[in-house]
Amino acid sequence: AFYPFLKEYLNTSKFDGLLVTAPPNNIVKLGGKLSKEFDIPLFIDFRDFFNDQLFNNNYAFNLNAEILYRLSILYMKKWVKPAKFLISVSPSYAQTIGSIFNKLAFPITNGYEKELFENSVIVPNSKFTIRYIGSCYEMQDFTTVIAGLKKFTETRSDVVIELVALLNDDVIELFKKSINPVFLKVIVNRISRDEVINKTLNTDVLFFPCLKGYRGIYGTKLFEFIASGSFVLIAPGDNDVVDNLLKETGGGSVANSVNEVSNVLEGEYNKWLSGKNKIVVSDSISKYSRENTMLELAAKINKFL
């Protein structure tokens, strides 16, 4: 039903280029067909890939999965062939997808909404506030960060560790078993978008474990975290795009051991005591605003028109 409508629309309207976003993958097929039929330059954006296990360092295809994957790629290569270039969510995704389809590919990250953090009001916390905000994934390993938090709080009294809408009873139970309840606060239900932004801004350390064994995945919250000016603790890191982002932007630190977690928290705690623990949002961070990532994409498309 979508094809007849677009065919009629393109017969009466002129466009310089055609940008399609996948998934779903049938949109890629539709884009390839329309590009050929109307001789319009095609650009394909893979916000996700039909088999994310390609980015799992520990995954091995079984025979059925291998056959299905190769058949899918065989068809998709035909649909992707007209594209001038491909884009995807991270350097690792772009490199892998470009290699699969033998196409030029660029990373355009999901980024963050700049207006959410403009004219923000920061209220100093009466206690050193450490937060995890949002739901978690099965592939995240909280073991290191929990042990590091436990070690850090053994010699502290003015600390609060808040889990906001984590939505995983097993992980919450791990925190409760390890962390002194004096320090731990659990907000079970989801909160409003405004509340999320307010907590993101008014946190001393935001922590986030990377997806174990995966590469190329930033996570939906990371760009908002670094845009907030709150210190971001990644524990453990991914030895890939997340680690590189933290190094590039100076938005926080990566810790891969219990001692590293505790030491990073100690350093940020001392900054908090002096009132100098907020990070200035520099150009290296603001380049990841959605306004700037879209300008980058527009510039790349313009070169091919």
Disulfide bonds with the S-S distance in Angstrom:
none
